[in-house]
Amino acid sequence: MPIDLTDPEDVKLVTLAKANRARANAAQGAAVRDTDGRTYSAAEVSLPSLELTALQVAVAMANSSGVRGLEAAVVVGDLDDVAEMDVAVVLDFAGRGVPIYCADASGAVLDSVTT
């Protein structure tokens, strides 16, 4: 199902991802919505000893909070498509059928995949 930018819950994912990206002055921000409707958002981590995409961090936050599944995920940044490693982490955590959207800095969706 495509992201519905008229649906407040989908708009919230894009807004949170954009906000985390801006707050951290990062190349990427991401947000996920769990099966209970809670959201988790993050920016990428880029340290000499640790590199994680924003979506990997958001999924890790959901996982460490005891979440059992995801409804949707959004990555915002200077990307053309959803990275293979991001698809893998969502698939590993939440299984098949989870849409992942890639949006530019304005929030316009450029690409989507489903695990």
Biopython code that builds the backbone (N, CA, C, O; Angstrom):
import numpy as np
from Bio.PDB.StructureBuilder import StructureBuilder

atoms = [
    (1, "MET", "N", (0.846, -1.174, 0.000)),
    (1, "MET", "CA", (0.000, 0.000, 0.000)),
    (1, "MET", "C", (0.892, 1.238, 0.000)),
    (1, "MET", "O", (1.790, 1.342, 0.835)),
    (2, "PRO", "N", (0.663, 2.181, -0.922)),
    (2, "PRO", "CA", (1.501, 3.380, -0.954)),
    (2, "PRO", "C", (1.260, 4.262, 0.261)),
    (2, "PRO", "O", (0.182, 4.260, 0.856)),
    (3, "ILE", "N", (2.288, 5.010, 0.610)),
    (3, "ILE", "CA", (2.140, 5.932, 1.729)),
    (3, "ILE", "C", (1.109, 6.988, 1.346)),
    (3, "ILE", "O", (1.103, 7.493, 0.223)),
    (4, "ASP", "N", (0.254, 7.305, 2.279)),
    (4, "ASP", "CA", (-0.836, 8.243, 2.032)),
    (4, "ASP", "C", (-0.511, 9.544, 2.758)),
    (4, "ASP", "O", (-0.704, 9.658, 3.969)),
    (5, "LEU", "N", (-0.021, 10.513, 2.009)),
    (5, "LEU", "CA", (0.385, 11.765, 2.644)),
    (5, "LEU", "C", (-0.807, 12.639, 3.026)),
    (5, "LEU", "O", (-0.632, 13.794, 3.413)),
    (6, "THR", "N", (-2.020, 12.088, 2.917)),
    (6, "THR", "CA", (-3.189, 12.749, 3.491)),
    (6, "THR", "C", (-3.578, 12.078, 4.809)),
    (6, "THR", "O", (-4.403, 12.605, 5.554)),
    (7, "ASP", "N", (-2.992, 10.924, 5.094)),
    (7, "ASP", "CA", (-3.233, 10.209, 6.346)),
    (7, "ASP", "C", (-2.313, 10.794, 7.413)),
    (7, "ASP", "O", (-1.095, 10.783, 7.236)),
    (8, "PRO", "N", (-2.858, 11.301, 8.506)),
    (8, "PRO", "CA", (-2.028, 11.922, 9.548)),
    (8, "PRO", "C", (-0.926, 11.007, 10.089)),
    (8, "PRO", "O", (0.155, 11.485, 10.434)),
    (9, "GLU", "N", (-1.187, 9.703, 10.167)),
    (9, "GLU", "CA", (-0.173, 8.781, 10.691)),
    (9, "GLU", "C", (1.002, 8.632, 9.725)),
    (9, "GLU", "O", (2.145, 8.499, 10.164)),
    (10, "ASP", "N", (0.740, 8.653, 8.420)),
    (10, "ASP", "CA", (1.820, 8.584, 7.437)),
    (10, "ASP", "C", (2.591, 9.905, 7.380)),
    (10, "ASP", "O", (3.816, 9.914, 7.263)),
    (11, "VAL", "N", (1.869, 11.004, 7.463)),
    (11, "VAL", "CA", (2.522, 12.315, 7.491)),
    (11, "VAL", "C", (3.428, 12.411, 8.715)),
    (11, "VAL", "O", (4.518, 12.977, 8.643)),
    (12, "LYS", "N", (2.976, 11.861, 9.833)),
    (12, "LYS", "CA", (3.762, 11.865, 11.070)),
    (12, "LYS", "C", (5.098, 11.156, 10.877)),
    (12, "LYS", "O", (6.124, 11.635, 11.359)),
    (13, "LEU", "N", (5.100, 10.017, 10.177)),
    (13, "LEU", "CA", (6.358, 9.299, 9.923)),
    (13, "LEU", "C", (7.339, 10.168, 9.147)),
    (13, "LEU", "O", (8.514, 10.257, 9.503)),
    (14, "VAL", "N", (6.858, 10.803, 8.097)),
    (14, "VAL", "CA", (7.727, 11.663, 7.288)),
    (14, "VAL", "C", (8.226, 12.841, 8.120)),
    (14, "VAL", "O", (9.406, 13.187, 8.060)),
    (15, "THR", "N", (7.342, 13.452, 8.888)),
    (15, "THR", "CA", (7.709, 14.602, 9.723)),
    (15, "THR", "C", (8.756, 14.220, 10.755)),
    (15, "THR", "O", (9.728, 14.952, 10.945)),
    (16, "LEU", "N", (8.579, 13.091, 11.425)),
    (16, "LEU", "CA", (9.552, 12.652, 12.424)),
    (16, "LEU", "C", (10.910, 12.350, 11.800)),
    (16, "LEU", "O", (11.947, 12.709, 12.359)),
    (17, "ALA", "N", (10.905, 11.696, 10.652)),
    (17, "ALA", "CA", (12.166, 11.380, 9.980)),
    (17, "ALA", "C", (12.889, 12.662, 9.570)),
    (17, "ALA", "O", (14.100, 12.779, 9.757)),
    (18, "LYS", "N", (12.150, 13.622, 9.011)),
    (18, "LYS", "CA", (12.757, 14.894, 8.628)),
    (18, "LYS", "C", (13.301, 15.633, 9.846)),
    (18, "LYS", "O", (14.390, 16.204, 9.786)),
    (19, "ALA", "N", (12.562, 15.628, 10.939)),
    (19, "ALA", "CA", (12.977, 16.337, 12.150)),
    (19, "ALA", "C", (14.245, 15.740, 12.745)),
    (19, "ALA", "O", (15.145, 16.474, 13.153)),
    (20, "ASN", "N", (14.321, 14.412, 12.796)),
    (20, "ASN", "CA", (15.525, 13.779, 13.329)),
    (20, "ASN", "C", (16.730, 14.075, 12.459)),
    (20, "ASN", "O", (17.822, 14.330, 12.966)),
    (21, "ARG", "N", (16.536, 14.042, 11.169)),
    (21, "ARG", "CA", (17.627, 14.358, 10.239)),
    (21, "ARG", "C", (18.132, 15.781, 10.486)),
    (21, "ARG", "O", (19.338, 16.010, 10.579)),
    (22, "ALA", "N", (17.213, 16.722, 10.589)),
    (22, "ALA", "CA", (17.596, 18.123, 10.796)),
    (22, "ALA", "C", (18.248, 18.332, 12.165)),
    (22, "ALA", "O", (19.271, 19.007, 12.273)),
    (23, "ARG", "N", (17.656, 17.756, 13.197)),
    (23, "ARG", "CA", (18.172, 17.942, 14.559)),
    (23, "ARG", "C", (19.601, 17.425, 14.700)),
    (23, "ARG", "O", (20.427, 18.035, 15.378)),
    (24, "ALA", "N", (19.883, 16.302, 14.056)),
    (24, "ALA", "CA", (21.214, 15.689, 14.147)),
    (24, "ALA", "C", (22.157, 16.192, 13.058)),
    (24, "ALA", "O", (23.328, 15.816, 13.013)),
    (25, "ASN", "N", (21.630, 17.050, 12.177)),
    (25, "ASN", "CA", (22.421, 17.523, 11.032)),
    (25, "ASN", "C", (23.028, 16.317, 10.302)),
    (25, "ASN", "O", (24.213, 16.296, 9.969)),
    (26, "ALA", "N", (22.175, 15.324, 10.068)),
    (26, "ALA", "CA", (22.601, 14.054, 9.478)),
    (26, "ALA", "C", (22.157, 13.956, 8.024)),
    (26, "ALA", "O", (21.282, 14.696, 7.574)),
    (27, "ALA", "N", (22.764, 13.045, 7.314)),
    (27, "ALA", "CA", (22.387, 12.799, 5.920)),
    (27, "ALA", "C", (21.061, 12.056, 5.827)),
    (27, "ALA", "O", (20.355, 12.173, 4.825)),
    (28, "GLN", "N", (20.714, 11.284, 6.871)),
    (28, "GLN", "CA", (19.487, 10.493, 6.864)),
    (28, "GLN", "C", (18.726, 10.622, 8.173)),
    (28, "GLN", "O", (19.309, 10.759, 9.249)),
    (29, "GLY", "N", (17.420, 10.574, 8.049)),
    (29, "GLY", "CA", (16.536, 10.418, 9.187)),
    (29, "GLY", "C", (15.558, 9.318, 8.838)),
    (29, "GLY", "O", (15.296, 9.088, 7.657)),
    (30, "ALA", "N", (15.011, 8.631, 9.822)),
    (30, "ALA", "CA", (14.056, 7.564, 9.564)),
    (30, "ALA", "C", (13.031, 7.497, 10.679)),
    (30, "ALA", "O", (13.265, 7.962, 11.794)),
    (31, "ALA", "N", (11.883, 6.905, 10.349)),
    (31, "ALA", "CA", (10.847, 6.663, 11.344)),
    (31, "ALA", "C", (10.138, 5.371, 10.987)),
    (31, "ALA", "O", (9.976, 5.036, 9.814)),
    (32, "VAL", "N", (9.716, 4.647, 12.021)),
    (32, "VAL", "CA", (8.937, 3.430, 11.835)),
    (32, "VAL", "C", (7.693, 3.514, 12.712)),
    (32, "VAL", "O", (7.693, 4.162, 13.758)),
    (33, "ARG", "N", (6.629, 2.841, 12.261)),
    (33, "ARG", "CA", (5.408, 2.739, 13.049)),
    (33, "ARG", "C", (5.205, 1.259, 13.374)),
    (33, "ARG", "O", (5.228, 0.413, 12.481)),
    (34, "ASP", "N", (5.009, 0.956, 14.648)),
    (34, "ASP", "CA", (4.826, -0.443, 15.030)),
    (34, "ASP", "C", (3.364, -0.847, 14.872)),
    (34, "ASP", "O", (2.514, -0.022, 14.539)),
    (35, "THR", "N", (3.087, -2.107, 15.111)),
    (35, "THR", "CA", (1.744, -2.632, 14.904)),
    (35, "THR", "C", (0.734, -2.134, 15.940)),
    (35, "THR", "O", (-0.466, -2.370, 15.797)),
    (36, "ASP", "N", (1.210, -1.449, 16.977)),
    (36, "ASP", "CA", (0.326, -0.816, 17.952)),
    (36, "ASP", "C", (0.152, 0.673, 17.685)),
    (36, "ASP", "O", (-0.535, 1.364, 18.437)),
    (37, "GLY", "N", (0.783, 1.177, 16.600)),
    (37, "GLY", "CA", (0.654, 2.584, 16.243)),
    (37, "GLY", "C", (1.697, 3.503, 16.853)),
    (37, "GLY", "O", (1.675, 4.708, 16.602)),
    (38, "ARG", "N", (2.611, 2.962, 17.649)),
    (38, "ARG", "CA", (3.684, 3.795, 18.223)),
    (38, "ARG", "C", (4.752, 4.039, 17.168)),
    (38, "ARG", "O", (4.951, 3.231, 16.261)),
    (39, "THR", "N", (5.432, 5.167, 17.305)),
    (39, "THR", "CA", (6.472, 5.515, 16.338)),
    (39, "THR", "C", (7.830, 5.650, 17.017)),
    (39, "THR", "O", (7.940, 6.005, 18.190)),
    (40, "TYR", "N", (8.846, 5.353, 16.232)),
    (40, "TYR", "CA", (10.239, 5.461, 16.672)),
    (40, "TYR", "C", (10.982, 6.150, 15.542)),
    (40, "TYR", "O", (10.840, 5.773, 14.379)),
    (41, "SER", "N", (11.772, 7.156, 15.877)),
    (41, "SER", "CA", (12.512, 7.861, 14.835)),
    (41, "SER", "C", (13.953, 8.067, 15.265)),
    (41, "SER", "O", (14.270, 8.094, 16.454)),
    (42, "ALA", "N", (14.818, 8.210, 14.270)),
    (42, "ALA", "CA", (16.251, 8.304, 14.548)),
    (42, "ALA", "C", (16.979, 8.934, 13.368)),
    (42, "ALA", "O", (16.441, 9.063, 12.269)),
    (43, "ALA", "N", (18.207, 9.315, 13.635)),
    (43, "ALA", "CA", (19.137, 9.750, 12.592)),
    (43, "ALA", "C", (20.230, 8.697, 12.485)),
    (43, "ALA", "O", (20.380, 7.852, 13.367)),
    (44, "GLU", "N", (20.975, 8.754, 11.420)),
    (44, "GLU", "CA", (22.078, 7.805, 11.233)),
    (44, "GLU", "C", (23.134, 7.988, 12.317)),
    (44, "GLU", "O", (23.225, 9.048, 12.936)),
    (45, "VAL", "N", (23.920, 6.957, 12.537)),
    (45, "VAL", "CA", (25.046, 7.008, 13.460)),
    (45, "VAL", "C", (26.308, 6.826, 12.626)),
    (45, "VAL", "O", (26.446, 5.854, 11.885)),
    (46, "SER", "N", (27.210, 7.765, 12.759)),
    (46, "SER", "CA", (28.457, 7.688, 12.003)),
    (46, "SER", "C", (29.621, 8.016, 12.939)),
    (46, "SER", "O", (30.024, 9.169, 13.092)),
    (47, "LEU", "N", (30.140, 6.963, 13.553)),
    (47, "LEU", "CA", (31.269, 7.075, 14.471)),
    (47, "LEU", "C", (32.429, 6.253, 13.905)),
    (47, "LEU", "O", (32.208, 5.366, 13.080)),
    (48, "PRO", "N", (33.640, 6.531, 14.329)),
    (48, "PRO", "CA", (34.752, 5.714, 13.839)),
    (48, "PRO", "C", (34.554, 4.218, 14.110)),
    (48, "PRO", "O", (34.994, 3.379, 13.325)),
    (49, "SER", "N", (33.897, 3.891, 15.212)),
    (49, "SER", "CA", (33.731, 2.481, 15.577)),
    (49, "SER", "C", (32.346, 1.910, 15.269)),
    (49, "SER", "O", (32.109, 0.726, 15.504)),
    (50, "LEU", "N", (31.423, 2.732, 14.746)),
    (50, "LEU", "CA", (30.057, 2.264, 14.513)),
    (50, "LEU", "C", (29.396, 3.070, 13.415)),
    (50, "LEU", "O", (29.356, 4.299, 13.480)),
    (51, "GLU", "N", (28.877, 2.387, 12.407)),
    (51, "GLU", "CA", (28.126, 3.024, 11.321)),
    (51, "GLU", "C", (26.775, 2.332, 11.202)),
    (51, "GLU", "O", (26.709, 1.126, 10.967)),
    (52, "LEU", "N", (25.697, 3.097, 11.365)),
    (52, "LEU", "CA", (24.347, 2.565, 11.222)),
    (52, "LEU", "C", (23.512, 3.534, 10.407)),
    (52, "LEU", "O", (23.632, 4.750, 10.561)),
    (53, "THR", "N", (22.664, 2.996, 9.538)),
    (53, "THR", "CA", (21.738, 3.866, 8.827)),
    (53, "THR", "C", (20.668, 4.325, 9.816)),
    (53, "THR", "O", (20.492, 3.734, 10.881)),
    (54, "ALA", "N", (19.967, 5.379, 9.445)),
    (54, "ALA", "CA", (18.896, 5.881, 10.310)),
    (54, "ALA", "C", (17.821, 4.826, 10.524)),
    (54, "ALA", "O", (17.284, 4.701, 11.626)),
    (55, "LEU", "N", (17.500, 4.063, 9.479)),
    (55, "LEU", "CA", (16.474, 3.033, 9.630)),
    (55, "LEU", "C", (16.949, 1.901, 10.532)),
    (55, "LEU", "O", (16.155, 1.348, 11.293)),
    (56, "GLN", "N", (18.208, 1.555, 10.461)),
    (56, "GLN", "CA", (18.742, 0.539, 11.370)),
    (56, "GLN", "C", (18.599, 0.989, 12.819)),
    (56, "GLN", "O", (18.250, 0.186, 13.683)),
    (57, "VAL", "N", (18.865, 2.261, 13.094)),
    (57, "VAL", "CA", (18.735, 2.777, 14.464)),
    (57, "VAL", "C", (17.272, 2.776, 14.900)),
    (57, "VAL", "O", (16.965, 2.379, 16.025)),
    (58, "ALA", "N", (16.366, 3.215, 14.024)),
    (58, "ALA", "CA", (14.941, 3.242, 14.375)),
    (58, "ALA", "C", (14.418, 1.837, 14.656)),
    (58, "ALA", "O", (13.651, 1.639, 15.598)),
    (59, "VAL", "N", (14.825, 0.861, 13.848)),
    (59, "VAL", "CA", (14.409, -0.523, 14.075)),
    (59, "VAL", "C", (15.005, -1.047, 15.388)),
    (59, "VAL", "O", (14.328, -1.749, 16.140)),
    (60, "ALA", "N", (16.260, -0.710, 15.661)),
    (60, "ALA", "CA", (16.889, -1.133, 16.919)),
    (60, "ALA", "C", (16.147, -0.542, 18.114)),
    (60, "ALA", "O", (15.970, -1.220, 19.126)),
    (61, "MET", "N", (15.715, 0.701, 18.012)),
    (61, "MET", "CA", (14.947, 1.321, 19.095)),
    (61, "MET", "C", (13.627, 0.595, 19.311)),
    (61, "MET", "O", (13.237, 0.329, 20.448)),
    (62, "ALA", "N", (12.936, 0.272, 18.212)),
    (62, "ALA", "CA", (11.677, -0.463, 18.318)),
    (62, "ALA", "C", (11.912, -1.840, 18.940)),
    (62, "ALA", "O", (11.166, -2.270, 19.820)),
    (63, "ASN", "N", (12.945, -2.517, 18.478)),
    (63, "ASN", "CA", (13.276, -3.838, 18.998)),
    (63, "ASN", "C", (13.570, -3.782, 20.490)),
    (63, "ASN", "O", (13.072, -4.611, 21.252)),
    (64, "SER", "N", (14.368, -2.818, 20.911)),
    (64, "SER", "CA", (14.740, -2.724, 22.324)),
    (64, "SER", "C", (13.580, -2.279, 23.209)),
    (64, "SER", "O", (13.661, -2.358, 24.435)),
    (65, "SER", "N", (12.489, -1.806, 22.578)),
    (65, "SER", "CA", (11.286, -1.418, 23.320)),
    (65, "SER", "C", (10.271, -2.556, 23.409)),
    (65, "SER", "O", (9.193, -2.395, 23.980)),
    (66, "GLY", "N", (10.627, -3.705, 22.839)),
    (66, "GLY", "CA", (9.750, -4.863, 22.928)),
    (66, "GLY", "C", (8.716, -4.973, 21.829)),
    (66, "GLY", "O", (7.778, -5.763, 21.934)),
    (67, "VAL", "N", (8.876, -4.185, 20.773)),
    (67, "VAL", "CA", (7.937, -4.211, 19.653)),
    (67, "VAL", "C", (7.989, -5.568, 18.963)),
    (67, "VAL", "O", (9.050, -6.182, 18.852)),
    (68, "ARG", "N", (6.832, -6.025, 18.503)),
    (68, "ARG", "CA", (6.744, -7.333, 17.839)),
    (68, "ARG", "C", (6.604, -7.234, 16.326)),
    (68, "ARG", "O", (6.804, -8.232, 15.634)),
    (69, "GLY", "N", (6.267, -6.059, 15.787)),
    (69, "GLY", "CA", (6.100, -5.933, 14.342)),
    (69, "GLY", "C", (6.017, -4.483, 13.911)),
    (69, "GLY", "O", (5.843, -3.590, 14.739)),
    (70, "LEU", "N", (6.141, -4.250, 12.609)),
    (70, "LEU", "CA", (6.074, -2.904, 12.042)),
    (70, "LEU", "C", (4.978, -2.831, 10.986)),
    (70, "LEU", "O", (4.699, -3.800, 10.280)),
    (71, "GLU", "N", (4.367, -1.651, 10.901)),
    (71, "GLU", "CA", (3.381, -1.384, 9.852)),
    (71, "GLU", "C", (4.014, -0.688, 8.661)),
    (71, "GLU", "O", (3.658, -0.970, 7.517)),
    (72, "ALA", "N", (4.964, 0.232, 8.920)),
    (72, "ALA", "CA", (5.554, 1.018, 7.837)),
    (72, "ALA", "C", (6.850, 1.664, 8.314)),
    (72, "ALA", "O", (7.097, 1.805, 9.511)),
    (73, "ALA", "N", (7.672, 2.053, 7.335)),
    (73, "ALA", "CA", (8.937, 2.733, 7.629)),
    (73, "ALA", "C", (9.193, 3.786, 6.556)),
    (73, "ALA", "O", (8.805, 3.626, 5.399)),
    (74, "VAL", "N", (9.853, 4.863, 6.966)),
    (74, "VAL", "CA", (10.226, 5.943, 6.043)),
    (74, "VAL", "C", (11.672, 6.322, 6.303)),
    (74, "VAL", "O", (12.101, 6.424, 7.453)),
    (75, "VAL", "N", (12.427, 6.532, 5.216)),
    (75, "VAL", "CA", (13.788, 7.051, 5.290)),
    (75, "VAL", "C", (13.803, 8.362, 4.506)),
    (75, "VAL", "O", (13.332, 8.418, 3.370)),
    (76, "VAL", "N", (14.344, 9.410, 5.116)),
    (76, "VAL", "CA", (14.440, 10.715, 4.464)),
    (76, "VAL", "C", (15.907, 11.082, 4.342)),
    (76, "VAL", "O", (16.673, 10.948, 5.297)),
    (77, "GLY", "N", (16.290, 11.541, 3.170)),
    (77, "GLY", "CA", (17.673, 11.963, 2.970)),
    (77, "GLY", "C", (18.003, 12.156, 1.513)),
    (77, "GLY", "O", (17.124, 12.168, 0.651)),
    (78, "ASP", "N", (19.273, 12.306, 1.254)),
    (78, "ASP", "CA", (19.760, 12.468, -0.109)),
    (78, "ASP", "C", (19.973, 11.089, -0.727)),
    (78, "ASP", "O", (21.101, 10.684, -1.010)),
    (79, "LEU", "N", (18.877, 10.386, -0.929)),
    (79, "LEU", "CA", (18.897, 9.025, -1.435)),
    (79, "LEU", "C", (17.990, 8.942, -2.654)),
    (79, "LEU", "O", (17.042, 9.717, -2.785)),
    (80, "ASP", "N", (18.281, 8.007, -3.537)),
    (80, "ASP", "CA", (17.404, 7.787, -4.687)),
    (80, "ASP", "C", (16.473, 6.604, -4.474)),
    (80, "ASP", "O", (15.407, 6.519, -5.084)),
    (81, "ASP", "N", (16.887, 5.693, -3.603)),
    (81, "ASP", "CA", (16.086, 4.500, -3.378)),
    (81, "ASP", "C", (16.355, 3.948, -1.983)),
    (81, "ASP", "O", (17.239, 4.420, -1.269)),
    (82, "VAL", "N", (15.580, 2.948, -1.618)),
    (82, "VAL", "CA", (15.728, 2.301, -0.319)),
    (82, "VAL", "C", (16.938, 1.371, -0.379)),
    (82, "VAL", "O", (17.033, 0.525, -1.268)),
    (83, "ALA", "N", (17.851, 1.527, 0.560)),
    (83, "ALA", "CA", (19.077, 0.726, 0.580)),
    (83, "ALA", "C", (18.774, -0.731, 0.903)),
    (83, "ALA", "O", (17.898, -1.036, 1.712)),
    (84, "GLU", "N", (19.507, -1.610, 0.262)),
    (84, "GLU", "CA", (19.342, -3.051, 0.469)),
    (84, "GLU", "C", (19.507, -3.439, 1.940)),
    (84, "GLU", "O", (18.779, -4.295, 2.442)),
    (85, "MET", "N", (20.462, -2.810, 2.629)),
    (85, "MET", "CA", (20.680, -3.142, 4.043)),
    (85, "MET", "C", (19.499, -2.712, 4.899)),
    (85, "MET", "O", (19.218, -3.340, 5.920)),
    (86, "ASP", "N", (18.798, -1.644, 4.499)),
    (86, "ASP", "CA", (17.613, -1.231, 5.247)),
    (86, "ASP", "C", (16.460, -2.207, 5.032)),
    (86, "ASP", "O", (15.717, -2.511, 5.965)),
    (87, "VAL", "N", (16.315, -2.691, 3.816)),
    (87, "VAL", "CA", (15.291, -3.703, 3.550)),
    (87, "VAL", "C", (15.587, -4.946, 4.389)),
    (87, "VAL", "O", (14.678, -5.536, 4.973)),
    (88, "ALA", "N", (16.849, -5.338, 4.446)),
    (88, "ALA", "CA", (17.233, -6.542, 5.196)),
    (88, "ALA", "C", (16.909, -6.411, 6.680)),
    (88, "ALA", "O", (16.401, -7.358, 7.281)),
    (89, "VAL", "N", (17.193, -5.257, 7.280)),
    (89, "VAL", "CA", (16.945, -5.116, 8.723)),
    (89, "VAL", "C", (15.451, -5.124, 9.024)),
    (89, "VAL", "O", (15.030, -5.706, 10.024)),
    (90, "VAL", "N", (14.648, -4.490, 8.182)),
    (90, "VAL", "CA", (13.194, -4.504, 8.401)),
    (90, "VAL", "C", (12.646, -5.920, 8.194)),
    (90, "VAL", "O", (11.798, -6.375, 8.961)),
    (91, "LEU", "N", (13.123, -6.607, 7.172)),
    (91, "LEU", "CA", (12.695, -7.983, 6.926)),
    (91, "LEU", "C", (13.074, -8.890, 8.091)),
    (91, "LEU", "O", (12.255, -9.689, 8.546)),
    (92, "ASP", "N", (14.300, -8.774, 8.573)),
    (92, "ASP", "CA", (14.748, -9.592, 9.715)),
    (92, "ASP", "C", (13.901, -9.347, 10.954)),
    (92, "ASP", "O", (13.571, -10.281, 11.685)),
    (93, "PHE", "N", (13.553, -8.096, 11.185)),
    (93, "PHE", "CA", (12.830, -7.747, 12.402)),
    (93, "PHE", "C", (11.325, -7.988, 12.285)),
    (93, "PHE", "O", (10.713, -8.552, 13.192)),
    (94, "ALA", "N", (10.730, -7.562, 11.172)),
    (94, "ALA", "CA", (9.274, -7.534, 11.084)),
    (94, "ALA", "C", (8.673, -8.499, 10.063)),
    (94, "ALA", "O", (7.452, -8.642, 9.988)),
    (95, "GLY", "N", (9.523, -9.159, 9.280)),
    (95, "GLY", "CA", (9.007, -10.117, 8.309)),
    (95, "GLY", "C", (8.534, -9.470, 7.019)),
    (95, "GLY", "O", (8.846, -8.316, 6.725)),
    (96, "ARG", "N", (7.784, -10.235, 6.270)),
    (96, "ARG", "CA", (7.318, -9.791, 4.953)),
    (96, "ARG", "C", (6.106, -8.871, 5.048)),
    (96, "ARG", "O", (5.336, -8.908, 6.007)),
    (97, "GLY", "N", (5.970, -8.040, 4.007)),
    (97, "GLY", "CA", (4.782, -7.209, 3.881)),
    (97, "GLY", "C", (4.869, -5.820, 4.472)),
    (97, "GLY", "O", (3.857, -5.123, 4.542)),
    (98, "VAL", "N", (6.051, -5.392, 4.900)),
    (98, "VAL", "CA", (6.204, -4.052, 5.484)),
    (98, "VAL", "C", (6.681, -3.077, 4.402)),
    (98, "VAL", "O", (7.741, -3.283, 3.811)),
    (99, "PRO", "N", (5.908, -2.019, 4.138)),
    (99, "PRO", "CA", (6.357, -1.033, 3.152)),
    (99, "PRO", "C", (7.437, -0.121, 3.743)),
    (99, "PRO", "O", (7.355, 0.307, 4.895)),
    (100, "ILE", "N", (8.453, 0.162, 2.917)),
    (100, "ILE", "CA", (9.532, 1.087, 3.291)),
    (100, "ILE", "C", (9.578, 2.144, 2.210)),
    (100, "ILE", "O", (9.670, 1.825, 1.025)),
    (101, "TYR", "N", (9.513, 3.398, 2.615)),
    (101, "TYR", "CA", (9.497, 4.513, 1.678)),
    (101, "TYR", "C", (10.771, 5.328, 1.797)),
    (101, "TYR", "O", (11.315, 5.502, 2.888)),
    (102, "CYS", "N", (11.234, 5.820, 0.669)),
    (102, "CYS", "CA", (12.398, 6.700, 0.598)),
    (102, "CYS", "C", (11.893, 8.063, 0.143)),
    (102, "CYS", "O", (11.265, 8.176, -0.909)),
    (103, "ALA", "N", (12.164, 9.086, 0.926)),
    (103, "ALA", "CA", (11.698, 10.439, 0.602)),
    (103, "ALA", "C", (12.868, 11.406, 0.577)),
    (103, "ALA", "O", (13.881, 11.199, 1.246)),
    (104, "ASP", "N", (12.714, 12.460, -0.202)),
    (104, "ASP", "CA", (13.753, 13.485, -0.235)),
    (104, "ASP", "C", (13.554, 14.452, 0.933)),
    (104, "ASP", "O", (12.644, 14.280, 1.743)),
    (105, "ALA", "N", (14.407, 15.462, 1.010)),
    (105, "ALA", "CA", (14.384, 16.398, 2.139)),
    (105, "ALA", "C", (13.059, 17.147, 2.267)),
    (105, "ALA", "O", (12.705, 17.601, 3.356)),
    (106, "SER", "N", (12.331, 17.278, 1.167)),
    (106, "SER", "CA", (11.033, 17.962, 1.220)),
    (106, "SER", "C", (9.919, 17.035, 1.696)),
    (106, "SER", "O", (8.825, 17.488, 2.030)),
    (107, "GLY", "N", (10.205, 15.736, 1.723)),
    (107, "GLY", "CA", (9.204, 14.756, 2.120)),
    (107, "GLY", "C", (8.532, 14.067, 0.946)),
    (107, "GLY", "O", (7.648, 13.232, 1.142)),
    (108, "ALA", "N", (8.936, 14.403, -0.267)),
    (108, "ALA", "CA", (8.362, 13.761, -1.455)),
    (108, "ALA", "C", (8.901, 12.338, -1.572)),
    (108, "ALA", "O", (10.112, 12.124, -1.526)),
    (109, "VAL", "N", (8.014, 11.379, -1.720)),
    (109, "VAL", "CA", (8.406, 9.975, -1.816)),
    (109, "VAL", "C", (9.013, 9.701, -3.193)),
    (109, "VAL", "O", (8.396, 9.982, -4.220)),
    (110, "LEU", "N", (10.235, 9.147, -3.199)),
    (110, "LEU", "CA", (10.950, 8.866, -4.429)),
    (110, "LEU", "C", (10.947, 7.381, -4.795)),
    (110, "LEU", "O", (11.044, 7.026, -5.969)),
    (111, "ASP", "N", (10.835, 6.527, -3.794)),
    (111, "ASP", "CA", (10.925, 5.098, -4.027)),
    (111, "ASP", "C", (10.212, 4.386, -2.888)),
    (111, "ASP", "O", (10.069, 4.929, -1.792)),
    (112, "SER", "N", (9.770, 3.170, -3.158)),
    (112, "SER", "CA", (9.207, 2.334, -2.093)),
    (112, "SER", "C", (9.455, 0.876, -2.443)),
    (112, "SER", "O", (9.509, 0.489, -3.610)),
    (113, "VAL", "N", (9.602, 0.090, -1.397)),
    (113, "VAL", "CA", (9.729, -1.364, -1.530)),
    (113, "VAL", "C", (8.896, -1.975, -0.410)),
    (113, "VAL", "O", (8.547, -1.312, 0.566)),
    (114, "THR", "N", (8.593, -3.238, -0.577)),
    (114, "THR", "CA", (7.899, -3.977, 0.470)),
    (114, "THR", "C", (8.723, -5.205, 0.797)),
    (114, "THR", "O", (9.173, -5.924, -0.095)),
    (115, "THR", "N", (8.916, -5.436, 2.091)),
    (115, "THR", "CA", (9.720, -6.596, 2.489)),
    (115, "THR", "C", (9.009, -7.887, 2.136)),
    (115, "THR", "O", (9.533, -8.971, 2.395)),
]
sb = StructureBuilder()
sb.init_structure("model")
sb.init_model(0)
sb.init_chain("A")
sb.init_seg("    ")
for serial, (resi, resn, name, xyz) in enumerate(atoms, 1):
    if name == "N":
        sb.init_residue(resn, " ", resi, " ")
    sb.init_atom(name, np.array(xyz, "f"), 0.0, 1.0, " ", f" {name:<3s}", serial, name[0])
structure = sb.get_structure()
